[in-house]
Amino acid sequence: MTSKRVQILLHGGVLAAGIIAPLIFPNYTLQIAVLWVMILFAMTWDVMGGQMGYNSLGNIFFFGAGMYTCVIVQIGLYYDVAKYTAASGMITVNFTPEQYFTGLALGMIAAALVCAVLAVILGWIVFGLRGPYFAIGTLGIALAAGELFSAWEYVGGGGGIALPVYPGEPDDRAYFFYLLCFTLAVVTFAVLRRIYASRFGLAINAIRDDEEKAEGMGIHTRRHKTVGWCISAFFLGISGAIFGNMIGFIEPLEVAFPTVTFGIFMVVMALLGGKGTMWGPVIGATLFHAFKEVTWIHLLGWQWVALGAFIIIVVVFFQQGIMGWIQDKRPHWFGIVVDEAGAAREIELEGAPRRTGAAE
């Protein structure tokens, strides 16, 4: 089977599974919707961590920033945000269907644009760092954001904020947000696939391999890094807007900026599937989310121990990821031709004793 046919089967299978899943498992619609969010997390992290070699620990910042941007737009279009979020409950409002869907659509657009702009601004600061310093710097941004929003009374502070109620039946609500999450994940995959196949993809891979040489070849590395982070931030902002409305309540540390959970999960999922590959984040996110849900159901009380052990196993024993392992075992699936005869000759030559000039 050619690699092209394999790709067609994979794309068709994923799309079919995404469409059929909520029909087969209607009671788990929202859980499957979260799976698509996890897949998006892994794919957007891989733009920087896998394709460019910049391991960010703060991408969750854009998720939370998009969440808060969306809710401010949703409420601010029709009511005073400060009164809406006041602890005293100064106003009680009911959004009409038109107000709800208009606010949500505009909020998602605003979340994407604001997060892209924030990526540009923060890029000026953190892209002067490399290696572990970059990872720690981005982690600091995410942690600081959670604390700042906890102290910002305009958006409810640490008490959080309740989002507008979906104007429909609970089952309709579940399917609506499922379709949003599924569509966003598919669009993100398609966009990233197109980007990786372009000259931009080659440039960011060159940065990953050797940034100094890439600069010497005339590649504007800072520009490419900034654009890559903007792409991640754009889709993460939309996912935050959708996720916040799907949950129905925003709390700064546990929902909007969950650095020690979602912020770490997106890294582990990409590593598990194989960072720097197209399908690796998708596979890794699927397996990780399934493992997480099973442990939450059957190992209640020990779920974090099991999850921590799983993360350690992934980081220690599966550094190349599932896709990297498959690529080594079945290179022809990826269109890689291996000259086995030539490789055998090279091994024989390397193992043969070399004669010195004096001996000759």
Contacts in CASP RR format, 6 or more apart in sequence:
PFRMAT RR
TARGET T0000
AUTHOR 0000-0000-0000
METHOD contacts of the structure
MODEL  1
MTSKRVQILLHGGVLAAGIIAPLIFPNYTLQIAVLWVMILFAMTWDVMGG
QMGYNSLGNIFFFGAGMYTCVIVQIGLYYDVAKYTAASGMITVNFTPEQY
FTGLALGMIAAALVCAVLAVILGWIVFGLRGPYFAIGTLGIALAAGELFS
AWEYVGGGGGIALPVYPGEPDDRAYFFYLLCFTLAVVTFAVLRRIYASRF
GLAINAIRDDEEKAEGMGIHTRRHKTVGWCISAFFLGISGAIFGNMIGFI
EPLEVAFPTVTFGIFMVVMALLGGKGTMWGPVIGATLFHAFKEVTWIHLL
GWQWVALGAFIIIVVVFFQQGIMGWIQDKRPHWFGIVVDEAGAAREIELE
GAPRRTGAAE
3 332 0 8 1.000
3 333 0 8 1.000
3 334 0 8 1.000
3 335 0 8 1.000
6 333 0 8 1.000
10 279 0 8 1.000
14 282 0 8 1.000
15 186 0 8 1.000
18 32 0 8 1.000
18 182 0 8 1.000
19 182 0 8 1.000
21 32 0 8 1.000
22 29 0 8 1.000
22 32 0 8 1.000
22 174 0 8 1.000
22 175 0 8 1.000
22 178 0 8 1.000
25 32 0 8 1.000
26 171 0 8 1.000
29 174 0 8 1.000
29 175 0 8 1.000
29 178 0 8 1.000
30 174 0 8 1.000
30 177 0 8 1.000
30 178 0 8 1.000
30 246 0 8 1.000
31 293 0 8 1.000
32 178 0 8 1.000
33 174 0 8 1.000
33 177 0 8 1.000
33 178 0 8 1.000
33 181 0 8 1.000
33 182 0 8 1.000
33 246 0 8 1.000
34 181 0 8 1.000
34 289 0 8 1.000
35 285 0 8 1.000
35 286 0 8 1.000
35 289 0 8 1.000
36 178 0 8 1.000
36 181 0 8 1.000
36 182 0 8 1.000
36 184 0 8 1.000
36 185 0 8 1.000
37 181 0 8 1.000
37 185 0 8 1.000
37 239 0 8 1.000
37 242 0 8 1.000
37 243 0 8 1.000
38 265 0 8 1.000
38 266 0 8 1.000
38 269 0 8 1.000
38 285 0 8 1.000
38 286 0 8 1.000
38 288 0 8 1.000
38 289 0 8 1.000
39 185 0 8 1.000
39 189 0 8 1.000
39 281 0 8 1.000
39 282 0 8 1.000
39 285 0 8 1.000
39 286 0 8 1.000
40 181 0 8 1.000
40 184 0 8 1.000
40 185 0 8 1.000
40 188 0 8 1.000
40 235 0 8 1.000
40 236 0 8 1.000
40 239 0 8 1.000
41 59 0 8 1.000
41 63 0 8 1.000
41 236 0 8 1.000
41 239 0 8 1.000
41 262 0 8 1.000
41 263 0 8 1.000
41 265 0 8 1.000
41 266 0 8 1.000
41 269 0 8 1.000
41 285 0 8 1.000
42 266 0 8 1.000
42 269 0 8 1.000
42 270 0 8 1.000
42 273 0 8 1.000
42 280 0 8 1.000
42 281 0 8 1.000
42 282 0 8 1.000
42 284 0 8 1.000
42 285 0 8 1.000
43 185 0 8 1.000
43 188 0 8 1.000
43 189 0 8 1.000
43 192 0 8 1.000
43 235 0 8 1.000
43 281 0 8 1.000
43 282 0 8 1.000
43 285 0 8 1.000
44 59 0 8 1.000
44 188 0 8 1.000
44 231 0 8 1.000
44 232 0 8 1.000
44 235 0 8 1.000
44 236 0 8 1.000
44 266 0 8 1.000
45 56 0 8 1.000
45 59 0 8 1.000
45 232 0 8 1.000
45 266 0 8 1.000
45 267 0 8 1.000
45 269 0 8 1.000
45 270 0 8 1.000
45 281 0 8 1.000
46 270 0 8 1.000
46 275 0 8 1.000
46 276 0 8 1.000
46 277 0 8 1.000
46 280 0 8 1.000
46 281 0 8 1.000
47 192 0 8 1.000
47 204 0 8 1.000
47 228 0 8 1.000
47 229 0 8 1.000
47 231 0 8 1.000
47 232 0 8 1.000
48 54 0 8 1.000
48 55 0 8 1.000
48 56 0 8 1.000
48 59 0 8 1.000
48 225 0 8 1.000
48 228 0 8 1.000
48 229 0 8 1.000
48 232 0 8 1.000
49 55 0 8 1.000
49 56 0 8 1.000
49 270 0 8 1.000
49 275 0 8 1.000
49 276 0 8 1.000
50 208 0 8 1.000
50 270 0 8 1.000
50 275 0 8 1.000
50 276 0 8 1.000
51 196 0 8 1.000
51 201 0 8 1.000
51 204 0 8 1.000
51 205 0 8 1.000
51 208 0 8 1.000
51 276 0 8 1.000
52 204 0 8 1.000
52 205 0 8 1.000
52 207 0 8 1.000
52 208 0 8 1.000
52 224 0 8 1.000
52 225 0 8 1.000
52 228 0 8 1.000
53 207 0 8 1.000
53 208 0 8 1.000
54 130 0 8 1.000
54 131 0 8 1.000
54 134 0 8 1.000
54 225 0 8 1.000
55 131 0 8 1.000
55 134 0 8 1.000
55 135 0 8 1.000
55 267 0 8 1.000
56 134 0 8 1.000
56 135 0 8 1.000
56 138 0 8 1.000
56 229 0 8 1.000
57 135 0 8 1.000
57 136 0 8 1.000
57 137 0 8 1.000
57 138 0 8 1.000
57 139 0 8 1.000
57 142 0 8 1.000
57 259 0 8 1.000
57 263 0 8 1.000
57 264 0 8 1.000
57 267 0 8 1.000
58 138 0 8 1.000
58 139 0 8 1.000
58 140 0 8 1.000
58 141 0 8 1.000
58 142 0 8 1.000
58 259 0 8 1.000
58 263 0 8 1.000
59 138 0 8 1.000
59 142 0 8 1.000
59 232 0 8 1.000
59 233 0 8 1.000
59 236 0 8 1.000
59 263 0 8 1.000
59 266 0 8 1.000
60 142 0 8 1.000
60 236 0 8 1.000
60 257 0 8 1.000
60 258 0 8 1.000
60 259 0 8 1.000
60 262 0 8 1.000
60 263 0 8 1.000
60 266 0 8 1.000
61 118 0 8 1.000
61 138 0 8 1.000
61 141 0 8 1.000
61 142 0 8 1.000
61 145 0 8 1.000
61 257 0 8 1.000
62 115 0 8 1.000
62 118 0 8 1.000
62 119 0 8 1.000
62 232 0 8 1.000
62 233 0 8 1.000
62 236 0 8 1.000
62 237 0 8 1.000
63 236 0 8 1.000
63 237 0 8 1.000
63 239 0 8 1.000
63 240 0 8 1.000
63 243 0 8 1.000
63 256 0 8 1.000
63 257 0 8 1.000
63 262 0 8 1.000
64 145 0 8 1.000
64 237 0 8 1.000
64 240 0 8 1.000
64 256 0 8 1.000
64 257 0 8 1.000
65 111 0 8 1.000
65 114 0 8 1.000
65 115 0 8 1.000
65 118 0 8 1.000
65 145 0 8 1.000
65 237 0 8 1.000
66 111 0 8 1.000
66 112 0 8 1.000
66 114 0 8 1.000
66 115 0 8 1.000
66 236 0 8 1.000
66 237 0 8 1.000
66 238 0 8 1.000
66 240 0 8 1.000
66 241 0 8 1.000
67 111 0 8 1.000
67 237 0 8 1.000
67 240 0 8 1.000
67 241 0 8 1.000
67 243 0 8 1.000
67 244 0 8 1.000
67 250 0 8 1.000
67 255 0 8 1.000
67 256 0 8 1.000
68 149 0 8 1.000
68 155 0 8 1.000
68 250 0 8 1.000
68 256 0 8 1.000
69 107 0 8 1.000
69 110 0 8 1.000
69 111 0 8 1.000
69 114 0 8 1.000
69 115 0 8 1.000
69 237 0 8 1.000
69 241 0 8 1.000
70 104 0 8 1.000
70 107 0 8 1.000
70 108 0 8 1.000
70 110 0 8 1.000
70 111 0 8 1.000
70 240 0 8 1.000
70 241 0 8 1.000
70 244 0 8 1.000
70 245 0 8 1.000
71 155 0 8 1.000
71 161 0 8 1.000
71 163 0 8 1.000
71 244 0 8 1.000
71 250 0 8 1.000
72 81 0 8 1.000
72 155 0 8 1.000
73 103 0 8 1.000
73 106 0 8 1.000
73 107 0 8 1.000
73 110 0 8 1.000
73 111 0 8 1.000
74 100 0 8 1.000
74 103 0 8 1.000
74 104 0 8 1.000
74 106 0 8 1.000
74 107 0 8 1.000
74 163 0 8 1.000
74 164 0 8 1.000
75 81 0 8 1.000
75 84 0 8 1.000
75 85 0 8 1.000
75 164 0 8 1.000
76 84 0 8 1.000
77 99 0 8 1.000
77 102 0 8 1.000
77 103 0 8 1.000
77 106 0 8 1.000
78 93 0 8 1.000
78 95 0 8 1.000
78 99 0 8 1.000
79 91 0 8 1.000
79 93 0 8 1.000
80 91 0 8 1.000
81 154 0 8 1.000
81 155 0 8 1.000
82 153 0 8 1.000
82 154 0 8 1.000
83 89 0 8 1.000
83 90 0 8 1.000
83 91 0 8 1.000
84 90 0 8 1.000
84 91 0 8 1.000
84 93 0 8 1.000
84 161 0 8 1.000
85 153 0 8 1.000
85 154 0 8 1.000
85 155 0 8 1.000
85 156 0 8 1.000
85 157 0 8 1.000
85 160 0 8 1.000
85 161 0 8 1.000
86 156 0 8 1.000
87 156 0 8 1.000
87 159 0 8 1.000
93 164 0 8 1.000
94 165 0 8 1.000
95 164 0 8 1.000
95 165 0 8 1.000
95 167 0 8 1.000
96 167 0 8 1.000
97 167 0 8 1.000
97 168 0 8 1.000
99 164 0 8 1.000
100 164 0 8 1.000
100 165 0 8 1.000
100 166 0 8 1.000
100 167 0 8 1.000
104 241 0 8 1.000
104 245 0 8 1.000
107 241 0 8 1.000
108 238 0 8 1.000
108 241 0 8 1.000
108 242 0 8 1.000
111 237 0 8 1.000
111 238 0 8 1.000
111 240 0 8 1.000
111 241 0 8 1.000
112 234 0 8 1.000
112 235 0 8 1.000
112 237 0 8 1.000
112 238 0 8 1.000
112 241 0 8 1.000
113 234 0 8 1.000
114 237 0 8 1.000
115 233 0 8 1.000
115 234 0 8 1.000
115 236 0 8 1.000
115 237 0 8 1.000
116 230 0 8 1.000
116 233 0 8 1.000
116 234 0 8 1.000
118 233 0 8 1.000
119 226 0 8 1.000
119 229 0 8 1.000
119 230 0 8 1.000
119 232 0 8 1.000
119 233 0 8 1.000
119 234 0 8 1.000
120 226 0 8 1.000
120 230 0 8 1.000
122 141 0 8 1.000
122 229 0 8 1.000
123 225 0 8 1.000
123 226 0 8 1.000
123 229 0 8 1.000
126 134 0 8 1.000
126 137 0 8 1.000
126 138 0 8 1.000
126 141 0 8 1.000
127 134 0 8 1.000
127 222 0 8 1.000
127 225 0 8 1.000
127 226 0 8 1.000
128 134 0 8 1.000
129 137 0 8 1.000
130 211 0 8 1.000
139 259 0 8 1.000
142 257 0 8 1.000
142 259 0 8 1.000
142 263 0 8 1.000
143 257 0 8 1.000
143 259 0 8 1.000
145 257 0 8 1.000
146 252 0 8 1.000
146 253 0 8 1.000
146 256 0 8 1.000
146 257 0 8 1.000
146 259 0 8 1.000
147 252 0 8 1.000
149 155 0 8 1.000
149 157 0 8 1.000
149 158 0 8 1.000
149 252 0 8 1.000
149 256 0 8 1.000
149 257 0 8 1.000
150 157 0 8 1.000
150 158 0 8 1.000
150 252 0 8 1.000
150 253 0 8 1.000
151 157 0 8 1.000
151 158 0 8 1.000
155 161 0 8 1.000
155 250 0 8 1.000
157 252 0 8 1.000
158 251 0 8 1.000
158 252 0 8 1.000
158 253 0 8 1.000
159 251 0 8 1.000
160 249 0 8 1.000
160 250 0 8 1.000
160 251 0 8 1.000
160 252 0 8 1.000
161 249 0 8 1.000
161 250 0 8 1.000
162 248 0 8 1.000
162 249 0 8 1.000
163 244 0 8 1.000
163 245 0 8 1.000
163 247 0 8 1.000
163 248 0 8 1.000
163 249 0 8 1.000
163 250 0 8 1.000
164 245 0 8 1.000
166 172 0 8 1.000
166 173 0 8 1.000
166 176 0 8 1.000
166 245 0 8 1.000
177 242 0 8 1.000
177 245 0 8 1.000
177 246 0 8 1.000
180 242 0 8 1.000
180 246 0 8 1.000
181 239 0 8 1.000
181 242 0 8 1.000
181 243 0 8 1.000
181 246 0 8 1.000
184 235 0 8 1.000
184 238 0 8 1.000
184 239 0 8 1.000
184 242 0 8 1.000
188 235 0 8 1.000
189 278 0 8 1.000
189 282 0 8 1.000
191 231 0 8 1.000
191 235 0 8 1.000
192 231 0 8 1.000
192 278 0 8 1.000
193 278 0 8 1.000
195 201 0 8 1.000
195 231 0 8 1.000
196 278 0 8 1.000
200 224 0 8 1.000
200 227 0 8 1.000
203 214 0 8 1.000
203 219 0 8 1.000
203 224 0 8 1.000
204 224 0 8 1.000
204 225 0 8 1.000
204 228 0 8 1.000
206 213 0 8 1.000
206 214 0 8 1.000
206 217 0 8 1.000
206 219 0 8 1.000
207 214 0 8 1.000
207 219 0 8 1.000
207 221 0 8 1.000
207 224 0 8 1.000
207 225 0 8 1.000
211 221 0 8 1.000
214 221 0 8 1.000
215 221 0 8 1.000
244 250 0 8 1.000
244 255 0 8 1.000
247 255 0 8 1.000
249 255 0 8 1.000
250 256 0 8 1.000
264 311 0 8 1.000
265 288 0 8 1.000
265 292 0 8 1.000
268 288 0 8 1.000
268 311 0 8 1.000
268 314 0 8 1.000
268 315 0 8 1.000
269 281 0 8 1.000
269 284 0 8 1.000
269 285 0 8 1.000
269 288 0 8 1.000
269 289 0 8 1.000
270 276 0 8 1.000
270 280 0 8 1.000
270 281 0 8 1.000
270 284 0 8 1.000
271 314 0 8 1.000
271 315 0 8 1.000
271 318 0 8 1.000
271 319 0 8 1.000
271 321 0 8 1.000
272 283 0 8 1.000
272 284 0 8 1.000
272 287 0 8 1.000
272 288 0 8 1.000
272 314 0 8 1.000
272 318 0 8 1.000
272 321 0 8 1.000
272 322 0 8 1.000
273 280 0 8 1.000
273 281 0 8 1.000
273 283 0 8 1.000
273 284 0 8 1.000
273 287 0 8 1.000
273 318 0 8 1.000
273 321 0 8 1.000
273 322 0 8 1.000
273 323 0 8 1.000
274 280 0 8 1.000
274 281 0 8 1.000
274 283 0 8 1.000
274 284 0 8 1.000
274 320 0 8 1.000
274 321 0 8 1.000
274 322 0 8 1.000
274 323 0 8 1.000
274 324 0 8 1.000
275 281 0 8 1.000
275 321 0 8 1.000
277 323 0 8 1.000
277 324 0 8 1.000
277 327 0 8 1.000
279 323 0 8 1.000
280 321 0 8 1.000
280 322 0 8 1.000
280 323 0 8 1.000
283 322 0 8 1.000
283 323 0 8 1.000
284 322 0 8 1.000
287 322 0 8 1.000
288 310 0 8 1.000
291 307 0 8 1.000
291 310 0 8 1.000
292 303 0 8 1.000
292 307 0 8 1.000
295 302 0 8 1.000
295 303 0 8 1.000
295 306 0 8 1.000
295 307 0 8 1.000
296 303 0 8 1.000
299 305 0 8 1.000
299 306 0 8 1.000
314 321 0 8 1.000
318 325 0 8 1.000
320 328 0 8 1.000
326 333 0 8 1.000
327 333 0 8 1.000
327 334 0 8 1.000
327 336 0 8 1.000
331 337 0 8 1.000
331 338 0 8 1.000
332 338 0 8 1.000
END
